[in-house]
């Protein structure tokens, strides 16, 4: 827990997410469940549908499916 302490207190959310991906608590890569294309990690506002501030978005220009950053992880449900 010492490793993440400064990140949590400083509220560096991007660093916290990177740490959780490094520890395999969140996915660092994910494919779209609709078309199979790789998804990219994007910043997203709460107003646009993200409670976390980040989402996975399909890179296929015809699909553009979005998933939460928790998809496929321990935190999904």
N, C-alpha and C positions, 0 to 999 in steps of 0.2 A: 504494500500500500504506500510505502514511502516514495516509490517511483512516480505515482500519480498525484500525490498530495499537492505539490506546487501547481500542477495543471488545474486541479479542481478549484483551488483557492483563487487562482488568477483568472478563472473562467475563460480559458483559451479552449473553446469548444472544438475547434479544428484539431488541436493537439490531443485533446481527450479522445476524439474519434479515431485519430491515427494510432494512438496508444492501444485502444480497444481492438482495432483491426490487427495490430501487431500481435496482440495476445489471442487472436482468433475468437474474440467475443462478438465482433461484427465482421461481416464479409468485406473483403478488400476487392473482390471481383464478383460480378454477378451477370448472368445472361437473362435476357427477356424470356418470360414464360410463354409469351404469345408468338413471337417470331424467331426466337433463338439468338438474336443479335446480342453483342455485348452491350452492357449498360454502363453509363458514365456517372460518376459522382458529381452532383451539382448543388450549388447553393440555392436555396429556395425559401421564400418568405412564408410566414404563417398565413398571411393573406392569400397566398397562392396555393395553400393546401398542405403545408409542411409544419408540423408541430415542433420538429427537431431543428429546422433551419436548413436541412440538407435532404436530398432525395437521390434515388437512382433513376436515371432516365435513359430509355432505349435510344441507341444511336441511329436506328433505321428511321429515315425521314418520313416514311409512310406509317410507322407504328407509333412512335413517341410515347409508349407506355411509361408510367411512373410507378415507383414503389418506394416505401419508406426505407430509411437506412437500416431499420431493424429486420427487414425481409431476409429470410434464410439464416437467421441467427438465433442465439439463445433468447434474445429479447423479443422475438417476433410476436408472441401471444401475450 
